[in-house]
């Protein structure tokens, strides 16, 4: 099964990340034994400059990730990625900012204050709309030398149900592959 994706950075500081990660648009193929990620992978990274001119430094490549080598899989749909503590923090921050702005508007007639309030309200609404639409699939897998590598992507042109179905399919393949590996190891040791 092929799915068109947009790869995301797994680093907190996107522009300064020295890691080689897939960038831009690509595809993910779900096979029976592994997942194939097809996209642009940088040959080398140059902080800041490489982010703006990524097409110059990237090569199209395919990476195979066996399901049995996936150490962790996370699907952050809608608000799940934030956790309840962060959600509470955002709500309290918005409430404090709203209260301070309300009292400022009550005591001021300056139009600059009203424009600042309007700008902060538009920014807050845009941020909330952006944060609620995040549906990122993050896969942490083991390389042959047992070092960990991550790949993160968002399905393009997919509904919430399709993204959740994709997540379920990956989990089913992972479970099947790990059970098969454990059964095979048990038969070899018991022989």
Beta strands, then each sheet from edge to edge (+ up, - down):
strand 1: 2-8
strand 2: 22-30
strand 3: 34-42
strand 4: 58-66
strand 5: 70-77
strand 6: 135-142
strand 7: 148-155
sheet 1: 4+ 3- 2+ 1- 7+ 6- 5+
end
